[in-house]
Amino acid sequence: MTTYTDAYADNCIIHTLGPVNMLGSGVPIIIEAKLNNKEVGFIINTTLPKSVIYRNYENDRDVHVEHATDSIFGLGGFSNEKKIWAWKLRIGTAEVEKAQFEEADEKDESIGPVPIVGEIGNDILSLYDLDINIPKKIISFYQTEGCGSAPPMWKGKIWAVPTSYRTPPLSGRLVSSVEDNIIQSGYNGNKIKIEMKIGGIKSTGVLDTSSANTSVSDKYKPNQYNVFRSYKYYKNGIVTSGRNKFIADLSIGPLEMLGETIYLDNSYDHENVIGADFLKYMEVWIPAEGGEIYITNIVSK
């Protein structure tokens, strides 16, 4: 716990989980964590309402995930809903007992010997101001009390980028002190939407830290001569999938990227996606209370 008195109010108190290391390249953003004392990786997903465990790991003997059912009554009778629990989740210096997850299909991501077991969503992320620094492969979680809406205390130039934002959680927090009662909030956060320009044309994108690539919906019609296709292969050379992409100038806030590769995608609710490939050029602060995100330390492409 840290107390600041400079740019913030005199009674400003900041709780921190300490810096949490990113795994891999940082694109997408995957953090190291412990699930029941097993070292694992979780993808940070700013578009996900609730944290998930992948189905492949639900019955893993090391992960120790258990199942419970609740009866849900409706007009057609009742049904059982499966809930997934892990006895202990540790992120940085914070520990959650009986962490609750939903289930989801596994994403095509792997980080060497560390299994990627799920995704951290807004039920946890919305409790914190997030300081994301992909160039240094660190993400820091802060929770403030009595600090108002002051920007982060970075050195140098800071840009404020307006957003259409999630609302704050109703209750719950993770803190670093073992004496505190650590709870998890059940919170459905909204997506973080940011104005952007693609080839000089204004648009809006959803900030998605779990996406490796920036993409636009299939409603966007680039010059067809600029579109080309990339493929994924198995080791034996068999084509497994392909995506269309094109080259265009991309502007988001103060950052202008010339000749950026942008993917065409129709699998994201017809929304443009600002992926972690954009975040790797800067340090970004995402306040829990919303309104604006802050950018600093822009690095050259």
C-alpha positions as CSV (number, residue, x, y, z in Angstrom):
1,M,0.0,0.0,0.0
2,T,1.4,3.4,-1.0
3,T,0.2,6.9,0.0
4,Y,0.8,9.8,-2.5
5,T,0.5,13.5,-1.7
6,D,1.8,15.2,-4.8
7,A,-0.7,15.2,-7.7
8,Y,-3.3,13.5,-5.7
9,A,-5.4,14.5,-2.7
10,D,-3.8,14.4,0.8
11,N,-5.9,11.3,1.7
12,C,-5.1,9.4,-1.4
13,I,-4.2,5.8,-0.8
14,I,-3.2,3.4,-3.5
15,H,-3.2,-0.4,-3.1
16,T,-1.1,-2.4,-5.5
17,L,-0.6,-6.0,-6.4
18,G,2.9,-5.2,-7.5
19,P,4.2,-5.6,-11.0
20,V,3.0,-8.8,-12.7
21,N,5.2,-10.2,-15.4
22,M,3.9,-10.9,-18.9
23,L,4.7,-14.1,-20.6
24,G,5.9,-14.5,-24.2
25,S,6.0,-11.4,-26.5
26,G,3.2,-9.6,-24.7
27,V,1.0,-9.8,-27.8
28,P,-1.6,-10.9,-26.8
29,I,-1.2,-10.0,-23.1
30,I,-0.6,-13.1,-21.0
31,I,0.3,-12.8,-17.3
32,E,1.9,-15.3,-15.0
33,A,-0.3,-16.5,-12.1
34,K,-0.7,-19.4,-9.8
35,L,-3.8,-21.6,-9.7
36,N,-3.8,-23.9,-6.7
37,N,0.0,-23.3,-6.4
38,K,0.5,-24.4,-10.0
39,E,2.3,-21.9,-12.3
40,V,0.0,-21.0,-15.1
41,G,-0.7,-18.2,-17.6
42,F,-3.9,-16.2,-18.0
43,I,-4.8,-14.0,-21.0
44,I,-5.9,-10.5,-20.0
45,N,-9.2,-9.8,-21.9
46,T,-10.7,-6.3,-21.5
47,T,-13.8,-7.4,-23.5
48,L,-14.7,-10.4,-21.3
49,P,-17.4,-9.8,-18.6
50,K,-16.3,-12.7,-16.4
51,S,-13.1,-14.7,-16.0
52,V,-13.0,-18.1,-17.6
53,I,-11.2,-21.5,-17.4
54,Y,-10.7,-23.4,-20.6
55,R,-12.6,-26.6,-20.9
56,N,-9.4,-28.6,-21.6
57,Y,-8.2,-27.8,-18.0
58,E,-11.4,-28.2,-16.0
59,N,-10.4,-31.8,-15.0
60,D,-6.7,-31.3,-14.9
61,R,-5.2,-33.0,-11.8
62,D,-2.9,-30.1,-11.2
63,V,-5.5,-27.4,-11.6
64,H,-8.0,-28.9,-9.2
65,V,-11.1,-27.3,-10.6
66,E,-14.4,-28.6,-9.2
67,H,-17.9,-28.4,-10.5
68,A,-21.1,-27.3,-8.7
69,T,-24.6,-26.8,-10.0
70,D,-27.3,-24.3,-9.1
71,S,-31.0,-24.8,-9.9
72,I,-32.3,-22.0,-12.1
73,F,-36.1,-21.7,-12.2
74,G,-37.9,-20.3,-15.2
75,L,-41.2,-20.4,-17.1
76,G,-40.2,-23.8,-18.6
77,G,-39.3,-25.4,-15.2
78,F,-35.7,-25.5,-13.9
79,S,-32.2,-26.4,-15.1
80,N,-28.8,-26.9,-13.6
81,E,-26.1,-24.4,-14.3
82,K,-22.5,-25.5,-14.0
83,K,-20.1,-23.4,-11.9
84,I,-16.3,-23.8,-11.9
85,W,-14.3,-23.2,-8.8
86,A,-10.6,-23.2,-8.0
87,W,-9.5,-23.2,-4.4
88,K,-6.8,-20.6,-4.9
89,L,-5.9,-18.0,-7.5
90,R,-2.8,-15.8,-7.0
91,I,-2.0,-12.8,-9.2
92,G,1.0,-10.7,-8.0
93,T,0.7,-10.4,-4.2
94,A,-3.0,-11.0,-4.1
95,E,-4.7,-14.3,-3.5
96,V,-8.4,-15.2,-4.1
97,E,-9.8,-18.2,-2.3
98,K,-12.5,-20.2,-4.1
99,A,-12.2,-18.2,-7.3
100,Q,-15.2,-18.6,-9.5
101,F,-14.9,-19.0,-13.3
102,E,-17.1,-19.6,-16.3
103,E,-16.0,-22.1,-18.9
104,A,-14.8,-21.4,-22.5
105,D,-13.2,-23.0,-25.5
106,E,-9.4,-22.8,-25.5
107,K,-7.6,-20.2,-27.6
108,D,-4.7,-21.1,-29.9
109,E,-2.0,-19.8,-27.6
110,S,0.9,-21.5,-25.8
111,I,3.9,-20.2,-23.8
112,G,6.5,-23.0,-23.6
113,P,6.0,-25.2,-20.5
114,V,3.5,-22.9,-18.8
115,P,-0.1,-23.8,-19.7
116,I,-2.5,-21.1,-20.6
117,V,-5.5,-22.1,-18.6
118,G,-8.0,-19.3,-19.1
119,E,-8.7,-15.6,-19.3
120,I,-9.0,-12.8,-16.7
121,G,-12.0,-10.7,-17.5
122,N,-13.7,-7.5,-16.2
123,D,-14.9,-9.1,-12.9
124,I,-11.3,-8.7,-11.8
125,L,-9.9,-6.1,-14.2
126,S,-12.6,-3.5,-13.5
127,L,-11.5,-3.4,-9.8
128,Y,-8.2,-1.7,-10.8
129,D,-6.4,1.0,-12.6
130,L,-4.3,-1.0,-15.1
131,D,-0.8,0.1,-16.1
132,I,0.1,-1.9,-19.2
133,N,3.7,-1.7,-20.4
134,I,4.3,-4.3,-23.2
135,P,7.8,-3.0,-24.1
136,K,8.9,-3.9,-20.5
137,K,6.5,-6.9,-20.3
138,I,4.9,-5.7,-17.1
139,I,1.3,-5.0,-16.1
140,S,0.6,-3.4,-12.7
141,F,-2.8,-3.4,-10.9
142,Y,-3.7,-0.4,-8.7
143,Q,-6.7,0.3,-6.5
144,T,-7.2,3.9,-5.3
145,E,-9.1,5.4,-2.4
146,G,-9.7,9.1,-2.1
147,C,-7.5,10.0,-5.1
148,G,-10.1,11.5,-7.5
149,S,-9.5,11.3,-11.2
150,A,-5.9,12.5,-11.5
151,P,-3.8,11.0,-14.3
152,P,-1.0,8.6,-13.6
153,M,2.2,10.0,-12.2
154,W,4.4,9.3,-15.1
155,K,7.4,11.4,-16.2
156,G,7.3,13.1,-19.5
157,K,4.4,13.8,-21.9
158,I,1.0,12.2,-21.1
159,W,-1.8,12.0,-23.6
160,A,-5.5,11.6,-22.6
161,V,-7.5,9.6,-25.1
162,P,-11.4,9.8,-24.6
163,T,-13.3,6.5,-24.5
164,S,-16.8,5.2,-24.3
165,Y,-16.2,3.2,-21.2
166,R,-17.2,0.6,-18.7
167,T,-18.8,1.7,-15.4
168,P,-17.1,1.0,-12.1
169,P,-17.9,-2.2,-10.2
170,L,-20.5,-2.2,-7.5
171,S,-18.3,-3.9,-4.9
172,G,-15.3,-6.2,-4.3
173,R,-11.5,-5.9,-4.6
174,L,-8.3,-7.8,-4.5
175,V,-5.6,-6.3,-2.2
176,S,-2.1,-7.3,-1.3
177,S,-2.5,-7.5,2.5
178,V,-3.2,-10.9,3.8
179,E,-5.2,-9.4,6.7
180,D,-7.8,-8.0,4.3
181,N,-10.9,-9.9,3.4
182,I,-10.2,-10.7,-0.2
183,I,-13.3,-11.0,-2.4
184,Q,-14.1,-11.2,-6.0
185,S,-16.8,-9.0,-7.5
186,G,-19.4,-10.4,-10.0
187,Y,-19.3,-7.5,-12.4
188,N,-20.3,-7.3,-16.1
189,G,-18.1,-4.6,-17.5
190,N,-18.7,-2.8,-20.8
191,K,-16.3,-2.7,-23.7
192,I,-13.7,0.1,-23.9
193,K,-14.3,1.9,-27.2
194,I,-11.8,4.4,-28.7
195,E,-12.0,6.6,-31.8
196,M,-9.5,5.6,-34.5
197,K,-8.7,6.5,-38.1
198,I,-8.1,3.9,-40.8
199,G,-6.6,5.4,-43.9
200,G,-7.8,8.8,-42.8
201,I,-11.4,7.5,-42.3
202,K,-12.8,8.0,-38.8
203,S,-14.2,5.0,-37.0
204,T,-14.5,3.4,-33.5
205,G,-12.6,0.4,-32.2
206,V,-13.0,-1.9,-29.1
207,L,-9.8,-2.2,-27.1
208,D,-9.1,-6.0,-26.8
209,T,-5.9,-7.0,-24.9
210,S,-6.6,-10.6,-25.7
211,S,-6.4,-10.1,-29.5
212,A,-2.9,-10.3,-31.1
213,N,-4.0,-8.3,-34.1
214,T,-5.9,-5.1,-34.8
215,S,-8.8,-5.9,-37.2
216,V,-11.8,-4.2,-38.8
217,S,-15.2,-5.7,-39.4
218,D,-16.2,-7.1,-42.7
219,K,-18.3,-3.9,-43.2
220,Y,-15.1,-2.0,-43.9
221,K,-14.3,-2.1,-47.7
222,P,-10.6,-1.4,-48.4
223,N,-9.3,-1.1,-51.8
224,Q,-9.5,-4.7,-53.0
225,Y,-6.1,-4.5,-54.7
226,N,-4.6,-4.0,-51.2
227,V,-6.1,-7.1,-49.7
228,F,-4.0,-10.2,-49.3
229,R,-4.3,-13.4,-47.3
230,S,-2.2,-15.0,-44.6
231,Y,-2.4,-18.7,-43.6
232,K,-1.7,-20.9,-40.7
233,Y,-0.1,-24.3,-41.2
234,Y,0.3,-27.6,-39.3
235,K,3.9,-28.9,-39.2
236,N,3.2,-31.2,-42.0
237,G,2.3,-28.3,-44.3
238,I,-1.5,-28.6,-44.3
239,V,-3.3,-25.3,-44.4
240,T,-5.5,-24.9,-41.3
241,S,-6.9,-21.4,-41.7
242,G,-6.5,-18.1,-43.4
243,R,-7.3,-14.4,-42.8
244,N,-7.6,-11.5,-45.2
245,K,-5.6,-8.4,-44.3
246,F,-4.5,-5.1,-45.9
247,I,-2.0,-2.3,-45.4
248,A,-3.2,1.1,-44.3
249,D,-2.2,4.1,-42.1
250,L,-3.7,3.7,-38.6
251,S,-4.2,6.5,-36.0
252,I,-5.3,5.9,-32.4
253,G,-5.1,8.9,-30.1
254,P,-1.6,10.5,-30.5
255,L,-0.1,7.5,-32.2
256,E,0.1,7.4,-35.9
257,M,1.3,4.2,-37.6
258,L,2.1,4.2,-41.3
259,G,1.6,1.1,-43.4
260,E,0.2,-0.9,-40.6
261,T,-1.1,-4.5,-41.2
262,I,-4.9,-4.6,-40.4
263,Y,-6.9,-7.8,-40.6
264,L,-10.4,-8.2,-42.0
265,D,-12.6,-10.1,-39.5
266,N,-16.2,-11.0,-39.3
267,S,-16.0,-13.0,-36.1
268,Y,-16.2,-10.1,-33.5
269,D,-19.8,-8.9,-33.6
270,H,-19.0,-6.7,-36.6
271,E,-16.9,-4.4,-34.4
272,N,-13.4,-3.0,-35.1
273,V,-10.8,-4.4,-32.7
274,I,-7.8,-2.5,-31.4
275,G,-5.5,-5.4,-30.4
276,A,-2.3,-5.8,-28.3
277,D,-0.2,-5.2,-31.4
278,F,-1.2,-1.5,-31.0
279,L,-0.4,-1.4,-27.3
280,K,3.2,-2.7,-27.8
281,Y,4.2,0.8,-29.0
282,M,3.4,2.6,-25.7
283,E,2.6,2.5,-22.0
284,V,-1.1,2.7,-21.3
285,W,-3.1,3.5,-18.1
286,I,-6.7,2.3,-18.0
287,P,-8.6,3.8,-15.0
288,A,-11.2,1.7,-13.3
289,E,-13.6,4.6,-13.2
290,G,-13.5,5.2,-16.9
291,G,-13.7,8.3,-18.9
292,E,-10.3,8.4,-20.5
293,I,-7.2,6.2,-20.9
294,Y,-3.7,7.7,-20.7
295,I,-0.7,7.1,-23.0
296,T,3.0,7.8,-22.5
297,N,6.4,6.6,-23.5
298,I,5.6,6.1,-27.2
299,V,8.3,4.1,-28.9
300,S,9.1,4.1,-32.6
301,K,7.5,1.4,-34.7
